[in-house]
Amino acid sequence: MKKFLNIFSYIVIFLFVLGLFGWMVYQISNKNRTFGFLTEPIKFMYTFPELFEESVEEVQTLPPTFLPTEEGFSPINKLDKDLKVLVTYTESDNSRTIALLNLKNNNILKEWNIENPFDEVARIVNPIYCQDGSLIYNFYYRSNPGLTKLDPEGNKTWQNNKYIVHHGMNLDQEENIWACTQLYSTKGAYGLNGQKVFFNDHNITQYDGKTGDILFEKSIMKILVENDLANYILKAAESHEPIHLNDVQPALKTTKYYQKGDLFISLRNISTVLHYRPSTNELINLMEGPFIHQHDVDFLNDSVLVIYNNNTYKTWEGMQARSSKSIQDKSKIIDLGIFRNNIVSYNFSRKEYGFIGLEVFNKNKIETVNEGLMEFINENTYFVEEQNPGVLWVIKNDEVIYKNVLKSHYEGYHHLPNWTRIIID
């Protein structure tokens, strides 16, 4: 009997508390009265299911600037020194964040909040952090505001919106900016099979670092035409976008193999790198090597050039595998192995191509179809941005010493990286 009375008492108390809670909810939701410090906790409790549903709906409709983090993702951080990088990511539809980040401890050293005048997928790509603390940035493939420079306090120094700026930007020896640019109204044309074919052209453009004025500009198509190479655009898979300029790397010194001010220009869709001299309008060399749809050209040292080789189709949509049952003689199958990204080197003195990090790229399945870059910290250590899956790597002597993503404020999602830049003091 005593046990029954105890249970009955608990039920009565529970019903009383439940009724009291319901009454308080009614009073708060109808704004009849409040209950001091209990008001906000009670309000949270009865609005939580609605908030949870809204949160789930928001995550389900995230723009592609957020990527799902692989289940069981295990970061690696064996950095023994500070490593500063300039990253960009999305905080909200209306703004973009540029941050100077120390990968060793994940500390944000400096941050800029940039208003986003475009849609939710607009990106700031490959901004430049200058030695005096100023910042140069653009919105990827968007017109206004064009290329913009902020002073160390974040105030606008200049803005030039003549061209759409995209992909990689680099400073030259005078701290002027070389950029990949385009006017959507600028077209090239040729005749083929009785038809007139129109296509998008691209420019290399040099901006004055102090004023933003344009110092030099040159059409990629004009470089090819002037050197009897116009038909190279037929190597591209797309007739309307045969060039796809994605990096322009200036030489900062004169060596036996190139002069200060020379440019190395990456043209993805025809898998070539141009060695071009703006001062004399000379095409020194057209490089075609064991790289396919490459991005990012850099100097390893005075005699070696490095190229991030995507080693893939321009656009990968997947292919339906042919059933092996339909192949009667399996001995005639030539297995080419697995193609992944890698770094191609070119030795000017030996005029030879080589590969860097093949084993570590294959072992860790590093592959991005679009974009992607590498930057050498020293001759044994380099940074890799695996752009499509959004993973950042640091590799030293073929060992991964850093692997991570840019975590977002959405659980289970991280930021899409946007051509991360290594900052060397």
FIFIKE-486515 format. One record per residue: x, y, z of N, C-alpha, C, O, CB in turn; residue in three letters. Coordinates in steps of 0.05 Angstrom, whole numbers, plus 5000, padded with zeros to 4 digits. Glycine has a CB too. Layout:
N
XYZXYZXYZXYZXYZALA...
end
This chain:
425
501749765000500050005000501750255000501150454987498150005025MET503950245015505750475017507050534990507350774982507950425038LYS507850324976509050354949507050484930507850654914509950084938LYS504550394932502450514915502050814920501750964902499850364919PHE502150884946501751164954504051334943503751564935501451194984LEU506551224944508851374934508651424904509151644895511451214940ASN507851214890507551244861505351454854505651624837506750974847ILE503151434869500851624865501751904871501052094857498451544883PHE503451944892504452204899506152324877505952554870505952194926SER507952154866509652244844508052324820508652524807511652014836TYR505952174814504252244791502852504795502752674777502152024786ILE501952554820500552804826502553044823501853244812499352794855VAL504853004834506953214833507653274804507853504796509453134849ILE508053054788508753084760506653234745507253414729509252804748PHE504153154750501953294736501753584744501053754728499253144741LEU502253634769502153914779504354084765503854304756502553924810PHE506853974764509054114752508454154722509054364711511753964756VAL507453944709506853964681504754174676504954334657505853694670LEU502654184693500554384690501654664695500854854681498254324710GLY503354684715504554944721506255044698506255274690506254934747LEU507854854686509454924663507755014640508355214626511254684655PHE505554864635503754934613502555214617502255364598501554734610GLY501855274642500655534648502655754643502055964632499555544677TRP505155704653507255904649507955954619508356174611509855824664MET507955734604508355754575506155924563506756094546508455474562VAL503655874571501456024560501756324566501356494549498755924572TYR502456394591502756664599505056804584504757034576503356684629GLN507356664581509656784567509156814537509657024526512156614571ILE508056604525507656614496505556824488505656934466506756344485SER503656874506501557084500502357354512500757544511498956994512ASN504757374523505857614534504157734556503857984559506257824512LYS502857554572501157644594502857724618502357914632499157434602ASN505057564623506757614645509457464642509657284625505457534672ARG511357544658513957414658514557294685513057354704516257604649THR516657124687517256984712520257014719521556814726516456694710PHE521257254716523957314724525957144709525857124685524257264754GLY527957034724530156884711529156624698530656514682532256824732PHE526656544704525656294692524456344664524056154649523556174710LEU524056594657522656654631524156544607523056404591522256954629THR526756614604528256534581528656234579528356124557530956674581GLU529356094601529655804600527055664591527055484575530455694626PRO524755764601522155644594521555704564520655534550519855754611ILE522155954555521756024528523455854509522555764488522356324523LYS525955804517527655634501526555344499526655224478530455624513PHE525555244522524554964522522154924503521954724489523654894550MET520255124503517955074485518455164457516855084439515555224496TYR520655314451521255384423523355204411523955224387522055674421THR524655034428526854874418526154694394527654694374527854704440PHE523854554395523154384371523054544346523854454324520554234376PRO521854784347521654954324524355044314524955054290519855194329GLU526055124334528855204327530454984315531955014296530255314352LEU530054744326531454504315530654444286532254384269530854264333PHE528054464281526954414254528054624235528854554212523954424254GLU528154874243529255084226532255044221533155084198528855364239GLU533754944241536554894238537054664218538854684201537854824265SER535354454220535654234201535054324173536554244154533754004209VAL532954484169532354584143534554764132535154754108529654744144GLU535854924149537955094140540354934131541555004110538855284163GLU541154724146543354564138542854414112544654384095544054364160VAL540354334108539654184084539754364059539954264037536854064086GLN539654624063539654814040542254984039542155204028537254984040THR544354884052546855044052547955084024547854894008548954904070LEU549055314018550355353992552855193990553855094010550955653987PRO553855153965556254983962558855103973561054983969556654913933PRO558655333986561055434000561455284026563455334040560755734005THR559655104033559954934056560054644046558454564029557554964077PHE561854484058562254204049561754014072562554084095565054164038LEU560453794068560053594089562753474097564253384080558053374081PRO563353474123565853354132565553054133563652944143566553464161THR567552924121567552634119567252514147568652594166570052534106GLU565452314149565052184175567552044184568851904169562651974173GLU568352094209570751984219573252124211575452024214570951694211GLY572952374201575352524192577252564215576452654237574452794181PHE579852504211581852524232583952734224585552684207583152244237SER583952964237585953164231588653084241588952914260585153434244PRO590753194229593553144237594853424241594453594224595052974216ILE596253454263597753704267600453644281600553614305596153904283ASN602553614265605253574275606953814270609453794269606453314263LYS605754044265607354284260608954364284607854384306605454514251LEU611454404281613154484303613754784303615154894321615754334304ASP612854924282613155214279610555334271608855204259615455284259LYS610255594276607955744267607855734236609855754223607956034277ASP605455704226605055714197602555884191600355804196604655424185LEU603156124181601056324176599956284148601456264129602056604181LYS597256294146595956274120593756484119592656564139594755984115VAL593156564094590956754090588656594077588956484056591756994071LEU586456574092584156414083581756594080581556814091583556194103VAL579856494064577256634061575056434064575356204056577056794034THR572756524075570556344078567956504083567956744085570956154102TYR565756354084563056474085562056474114561956264126561056334067THR561456714125560156724151557156744148555656634164561256964167GLU556256894128553456924122553056984093555057034079552157154140SER550556984083550057054055551057334048551757394026547157024049ASP550957514068551457794063554357884068555058114063549757964081ASN556057694077558857774082560757544077559957314077559157874110SER563257614073565457414070567657494090568157734095566457404041ARG568957294100571057344119573757274107574057054095570657174145THR575757444110578557394103580057384130579757574146579757604083ILE581557174135582857144161585757064157586456904140581456944178ALA587457194173590257114175590356914198589956984222592257354180LEU590956664191590556434210593256294215594756254196588456234200LEU593756224240596156064246595255774248593855694266597456154273ASN596155604229595255324228596255164252595054964260596155194202LEU598555254263599655104286597755084309597454874322602355224294LYS596455314316594755314339591855404332590155434350595855494361ASN591355444307588655524297587855794307585455854308586655314305ASN589755964314589156234324588756424300590256424281591356344342ASN586656594302586256804281587857044290587357154311583156864278ILE589757134274591457354280590357624271590857824284594257314268LEU588857614249587557854239585157774222585157554210589558034222LYS583157944221580657864207579458104193579358324204578657734227GLU578358054169576958264155574158154148573857924139578458344129TRP572158324152569458244144568658414120568458654121567358284168ASN568258274097567758414072564758374064563758154063569558294049ILE563458594058560658584050560458434023562058484005559458864047GLU558458254021558058103997555658223981553458183990557557804003ASN556158353959553958473944552658283924550858353909554958713929PRO553658033924552757843904550957623916549757673937555157713889PHE550857393904549157173914550657013935552857073942548256993890ASP549256803944550356653967552756483960554256393978548156463977GLU553356443934555656283927558056453918560056343910554956093905VAL557856713920560056893912562456833931562156803955559257193914ALA564856823919567256753934569356973931569657093910568256483925ARG570957013952573457163950575656963948576056793966573757363975ILE577256983926579256773920582056893919582457093906578556633894VAL583856763933586756823932587457113938588957233923587756753905ASN586357233960587157503966590157523973591457323978585457613990PRO591157763972594057813977594357984003593058194006595357953953ILE596057894021596658034045599458154042601458014039596557854071TYR599558424041602158564036603758594061602758564084601558834024CYS606358644058608158664081607358884100607858864124610958714071GLN606059104090605259324108602559274121601559454136605259584092ASP601359044117598858974130596459044113594159004122598659114155GLY596859154089594559204071593658954057594958744058595359424050SER591258964045589958724034588858784006587759004002587658634053LEU589258593988588158623961586358383956587158153961590558633940ILE583958433946582058213942580158273918580058503909580458163967TYR578858063910576758093889574657873894575057683909577958063861ASN572357913882570257703882570557543856570457653834567457823885PHE570957283859571557093837569457113815567157053819571756813848TYR570457183791568757193767566357383770564257343757567756913760TYR566557593786564457793789565558063780567958113783563357803818ARG563858233769564758493759565258683782567258653796562658613740SER563458873787563959053810563858883835562258703837561759273811ASN565658933855567359163857570159133844571859293849567759233886PRO570558923828573158893815575358833835574958703855573759133799GLY577758933829580058903847580159133867579959363859582658883831LEU580359063893580259263914582559233933583459013939577559233930THR583659463942585759463962584859613987583759833985588359593950LYS585359494010584859614036587459674050589359524048583059424054LEU587559904064589959964079590059794105588159654110590060274086ASP592259814121592559644145590259684165589759504181595159704158PRO588859904164586559954182583959864170581859884183586360244189GLU583959754146581559654133580059854116577859804107579759554154GLY581260094112579960294095580660254066582860174059580860584104ASN578760314048579260274020581260464009580960714012576560294004LYS583460363997585560523985584860583956585060813947588260393987THR584160373941583360413913581660173905581459973918585860443895TRP580360213882578660003870578660043840578460263829575760023881GLN579059823826579059823796577159613786577659373790581959783785ASN574959693774572959503765572859473735570759393724570259583775ASN575059533721575059503691574659203684573059143665577659603679LYS575959033698575858743690574658573712574658643735578658653684TYR573558353704572958133722575557993729577057913711570757933710ILE576057953754578557833763577857543773575857503786579957993785VAL579557353767578957083775581556923780583757003771577256943754HIS581356703793583556523799585956663812585556833829584456393772HIS588456573805590756663820591656943815591557043793592956473815GLY592657073836593857343835596657323848596957163867592057563848MET598557473838601257473850602557753849601957903830602957263836ASN604257813868605758053868608358013853609557803854606358153897LEU609158223838611758213825613858343843613358403866611658353798ASP616258383832618558493848618058773857619358863876621158473832GLN616258923844615659203852613059213869612059433874615359373827GLU612058983877609558963892607159073876605159173887609759113918GLU607359043849604959083832603658803830604858603836605759193804ASN601158803821599558563821599158463793598258603775596758613835ILE599758203789599058073764596557903769596557743788601457893753TRP594557923752592057793756590957663731591657763709589957983768ALA589357463734587857343712585257503709583757533728587257033717CYS584757613685582457783682580857713657581857563639583358083680THR578457823655576757763633574557973630573558073650575457483636GLN573758023606571358173600569457983586570157863565571858433582LEU567057953597565157763584564457853555563657693539562657733600TYR564758113550564158213524566458173504566058213480563458513525SER568758083514571058043496571057753485571157563501573758093511THR570857723459570557463447572757423426573757623414567757423435LYS573457183421575057103398573256953379571056863386577456933407GLY574156923354572556783335574356643314576556733309570656973320ALA573356423304574856283282572756123265570456083274576956093294TYR573556043242571855893225572655603225575055533225571955993196GLY570655423226571255133227568854983215566555023224571755033256LEU569354813195567254653183564954823173562554753176566254453203ASN565655063161563555233150561955393170560055523163561755073134GLY562855383196561455533217563255743229565755723229560455343238GLN562055953241563556153256563256083286561056063296562356443250LYS565556043298565555953326566556193343568656303338567255703331VAL565056263364565856473382566656353409565456153418563556683386PHE568556483423569556373448570456603466570856823458571856173443PHE570656533492571556733512574556753512576056553512570556643540ASN575457003512578357053514579057133542577257203558579257283493ASP581557123550582557203576584957383573586257383553583256953593HIS585357553594587657733594589457673618588557573638586758023595ASN592057743615593757773638593958083642594358233623596657643634ILE593658163667593458453673595258523697595158383717590558543678THR596858733694598558833716597359083727596959283712601458873706GLN596859083753595759323767597959453784599559313796593359243785TYR597959713784599759863802598959813830596659863838599760173795ASP600759713847600059653875599359893891597959863911602359513888GLY600360133884599860373900597260513891595860623908602160563897LYS596660503865594360663855592060493844589760583842595260853834THR592660243837590660073824590460123794588759993781587960123836GLY592060303783591960353754593060103739594759963749593560603747ASP592060063715593059843698595559923684595660123669590859753678ILE597759773689600359823677600859673651602259763634602559763697LEU599559433650600059263627597659073624596558973644602759103629PHE596859013599594858813595595258683568596158813549591958933597GLU594758423566595258283541593258043539592957893558598158183540LYS592058023516590157803511591857543507593857543493588457863486SER590857333520592157073516591956983487593856873475590956853534ILE589657033475589256953447591157103428592156993409586357003438MET591757353435593657513418596457393420597957393401593657803426LYS597157303444599857173447599956933429601956893415600357093477ILE597856763429597956523412597956593383599356473367595456353419LEU596256793375596056863347598756973337599656903315593857073342VAL600057143353602557273345604857063342606857123330603357483365GLU604456833354606456623353605556383337606556163340607256543381ASN603556423319602556213301601555963317602055743308604756133281ASP600356013339599355793356596355803361595255683379600755793383LEU594955953344592055993348590555723348588555703363590956173326ALA591455533332589955283331590155113356588954903358590855123307ASN591855203375592055053400589455053416588954883432594255173418TYR587655243410585155243424583455003417581554943431583555503419ILE584054873394582554633386583154393404581754193403583154573358LEU585254413421585854203440583854193463583653993477588654233451LYS582354413467580554433490578054263485577154223462579754723495ALA576854173507574354013505571954183499569954093489573953853530ALA572154443506569854623502570554843481572654963484569054753529GLU568854883462569455083441569055363452570455543443567655033417SER567255403471566655673481568655763502568856003508563855693492HIS570155573514572055643536574655493532575255313548570755583564GLU576055553510578455383504580955453520582855293521579055413475PRO581055683532583555773544583555713574585255563584583956073539ILE581855843589581555813618584255873632585455693644580555533625HIS584956123631587356223645586756193675584656273685587956523638LEU588756073690588256043719590556123737590356113762587555763725ASN592856203726595056303743596956463726597556383703596456073758ASP598056673737600156833724602356883745601857043763599057093711VAL604556753742606756763762609056923752610456833734607556483770GLN609657163764611957323755614557223767614657133790611557613762PRO616657233752619357173762620357423777620257643767621357103739ALA621357373801622257603819625157653816626157843828621557533848LEU626657493801629557533798630357433770628857293757631157393820LYS632757503762633857413737635757173743637457193760635357643722THR635456963728637156723730638156653702637756803683635656483743THR639556433700640456343674638156263655638556253631642356103677LYS635756223667633556103651631156293647629456233630632655853665TYR631056513661628956703658629756973669631656983685626256603671TYR628457183661629057453670627057553690624757463691629157643646GLN627957733707626057863726623857993710624358133691627558073744LYS621357943718619058053703617857863683615657913673619858303690GLY619257643677618057433660615557313674615357323698620057213653ASP613757213658611257093669611056803660611756723638608857243659LEU610156633679609456363673606356343676605256383698610956153692PHE605056273654602156303652600856023648601655883629601356493629ILE599055953666597755693664595155703649593355863656597255573692SER594855543628592355533612591255253615592255063603592955603581LEU589255223632588254963639587154803616587954563612586154993660ARG585354913600583854753581585454653557584554473543581554913571ASN587854763553589554653533592154533546594054473532590354863512ILE592054513572594254373587597054473579598754313573594054073583SER597354733579599954853572600655073592598955193605599854963543THR603255123594604355343610606055513591607855413577606055243635VAL605455773590606955953573609156093589608656183612605156163560LEU611556113578613656283589613756533571614656523548616456133590HIS612756753582612256993566613857233578613957253603609257063564TYR614957403561616457633570615057893562615157973538619357633558ARG613558013580612058253574613758483563612858643546610458353598PRO616158513573617858743566618558753536618958963525620458733582SER618558513523619258503495617058373479617258333454621858353490THR614858303492612658163479613557903465612757843442611258343458ASN615257743479616257493468615157253483614957253507619357493469GLU614357053468613656803479616256633479617156543458611356653463LEU617456603502620056463505619756163501621356033488621356523532ILE617556063512617155773511614255703515612855833531618955623532ASN613355493502610655383507611155103518612254923505608855373481LEU610355063543611054813557608654623557606454693566611854873586MET609154383546607254173547608653933559610553833547606054103518GLU607653843582609053623595607053423606604853403596610753733618GLY607853273626606153063637604153183657603753073679607852843651PRO602853403650600853523667598353563650598453643627601853793679PHE596053523663593453543649591653723666591153673690592153263645ILE590553933654588654113667589754223693588454213714585953973672HIS592254313691593754403715592754673726591454823712596654423707GLN593454723751593054973764595655043779597154873787590654973784HIS596155303783598255393800601055323791601855093792597755283828ASP602555533783605355503775607055663795606355893801605755613745VAL609155543805610955673824613855603818614455433802610155593853ASP615655743832618455683831619255523855618755603878620155953829PHE620555293851621755153873624455273881625055303905622054853866LEU626055333861628555473865629255603838627555623820630855273874ASN631755703835632455853812632455683786632355803764635255973815ASP632555423788632655253764630355063761630354903742635255113764SER628455063780626254873779623655013782623155163800626654653800VAL621754953763619055053764617254823773617754593767618155153736LEU615254883789613354673798610454743789609754983789613454643829VAL608954543782606254583771604354393786604954153788606254533740ILE602154493796600154313808598554183786597054313771598254473827TYR598853923784597653763763595053633772595153443788599653553753ASN592753733763590253603771589953323759588653153771587853783761ASN591153283735591353013725588652883721588252653729593152843743ASN586753033710584052933708582653073685583753243672582452983734THR580152993680578553133660577853413670577953473694575952973655TYR577253583651576553863658574153863677574154003697576054033633LYS572153703670569853673687569253383690568853243670567353823676THR569253283715568953003720566052953729565353043751570952893740TRP564552813713561752743721561452443727559252353732559852833699GLU563652303725563552013730562851863705561451973687561551953752GLY563651623704562951453681561851183691562751073711565451403663MET559951083676558850823683560850613674561550593650556050773670GLN561750453693563750253687562650043668560349943672564950133712ALA564249963649563449743631563749483646565849433658565049743605ARG561749313645561949063659564148883648564448853624559248913657SER565748773666567948603657566948343645568348203631569748533681SER564348283650563248033638563048053608563047853594560447983650LYS562948303598562648333569565348313555565548313530561348603562SER567548303571570148283559571047993561571547893583572248473573ILE571247853539571747573539574647513546575247333561571047453512GLN576447663534579347613538580447823557581248043548580947603511ASP580447763583581347963603584348013602585248213614580547873631LYS585847853588588647903586589248143568591548243568590047653575SER587248233553587648463536586948723549587148933537585948423511LYS586148713574585648953589588249083598589848953611583748903614ILE588749323590591149473599590349653622589049853618592349633575ILE591249583646590549733670592549963673594949923677590549553695ASP591450213672593150443675593550533704594950733709592050673659LEU592350393722592650473750590650683757588650723743595450573756GLY591050823779589251033789590551303785592851353793588550993819ILE589151483772590151753767589351933791587051953797589151873740PHE591352073803590752263824592352523818593952533799591452153852ARG591852723834593452973831596352913838596952713851592353193850ASN598153083828600853063836602253333829600953513819602352833821ASN604753353836606253593830608353523809609953343813607653713856ILE608353673787610253633765612453843768611854073772608853653737VAL614953763766617153943767618453963739618353773723619253863788SER619554193733621054223707623754343714623954563725619454403687TYR625854193707628554283712629554423687629954303667630354043720ASN630054693689630854843666633654753656634054743632630955143673PHE635454693674638154633666638254363651639754343631640054613690SER636654163659636653903646634353883625634253693610636353683666ARG632554083625630254073608628653813611627953683592631054113578LYS628253743636626953493643624653543662624753713680628953293656GLU622553383659620253383677620553163697621752953691617553353662TYR619553203721619553003742617053033759615353193753622053023760GLY616852863780614552873797615452903826617552803834612852613794PHE613853043842614353073870611952963886609653033880614853373878ILE612552793905610452703924608452503912606152483922608952933934GLY609252353892607352163880606251973901603851923902608652013857LEU608051853917607151653936605251763957603251643964609651533950GLU605852003967604152113989601452203977599452183991605652354002VAL601452303953598852373940597152133936594752133942599352523913PHE598351913926596851663922595951533948593651453950598551473906ASN597651523967596951403993594651544006592951424018599451394011LYS594651814005592551974018590252054000588552204008593852224030ASN590351943975588151983956587552283953585252373953585651843965LYS589652443948589252733945588452783916590052733897591952883952ILE586052873912585052923885582853133885580853113900584052663872GLU583253343869581153533865580953583835582953623821581753803880THR578553573824578153603796578653893788579953953769575353523787VAL577454083804577654363798579554503818579854413841574854503799ASN580754713808582454883825584654713838585754533826580855023847GLU585354763864587554633876590154783873590554913852587854353865GLY591954773893594454913891596554783910595854633928594155213897LEU599054853905601154783923602955023927603155193910602754543913MET604255043950606155253955608455143972607955033994604855503969GLU610855173963613155063977614055253999614555493994615455003958PHE614255154023615155304046618255304046619455504051614055194073ILE619355074040622155044034622354804014620254694006623954994060ASN624754724007624954523986624054243995623554073978627854503976GLU623754204021622853944031619953944042618853734048624653854053ASN618754184044616154214056614354384039615154594029616354344084THR611954284035610054434018607254404028606454214041610254343989TYR605654614022602854624029601154554004601854623982602054914039PHE598954404009597154333987594254403995593454344018597354023980VAL592854533977589954573981588554383962588554413938589054873976GLU587254173974585553983959582754113958581154063976585553693972GLU582254263938580054453939577254333940575654403957580154633915GLN576654143922573954033921572953913947570753983956573753823899ASN574553733960573653633986574353824009573453784031575053363991PRO575854034003576354244024578454164045578254254067573854304037GLY580454004038582453914057585054064053585954094030582853604055VAL586254154074588854294074591054104084590653974104588754554090LEU593254094070595453914077598054064079598554254065595653684056TRP599853964096602654044096604253784096603853604112603454224121VAL606053764076607553514072610553584074611553764061606953384044ILE611953424091614853464095616253204091615653004104615453584123LYS618153204072619652954066617752714062618252494072621652894089ASN615652764046613652564039612052464063610852244062615052324026ASP612052614085610352544108608352764113609052994112612152494134GLU605852684118603752884124604252984153604052824172600952764121VAL604753244156605053354182602753534190602553634212607753514184ILE600953584171598553734176596353654157596853624133599054044174TYR593953614168591553544152589153644167588753564190591353234146LYS587653824155585253924169583454064150584054104126586054114192ASN581154144160579154304144578654564160579354584183576554144139VAL577454754146576555004159573754964171571854974156576655244140LEU573654904196571054844209569155084207569955304211571454754238LYS566655024202564555234200562855224225563255064243562855194175SER560955404226559155414249556855224247555055214264558055694253HIS556855064225554854854221556054584229558054504217553654854192TYR554854444248555854184256555953994233553953964218554154074279GLU558253864229558553674208559253784181559253644161556053514206GLY559754044180560454184155562854354158563354464180558054354144TYR564454384137566754564138566654744114565154704095569354404139HIS568354944114568455144093569855044068571754894070569755404103HIS568855134045570355094020572655284020572355524024568455143995LEU575155184016577455364015577555503989576555413969580155204020PRO578955733988578855913965581656003958582256243958577056153969ASN583455813951586155873943587656003967588456243966586256063919TRP588155843987589555924011592356014003593655903986589655694031THR593256234017595956344011597656314036596956394058595756644002ARG600056204032602056184054603356464058604056594039604255964047ILE603556544083604756804089607456754103607556654125602856974108ILE609556834089612256804100613257074110613357264094614256694078ILE613857094135614757354147617557424136618657634143614857334178ASP
end
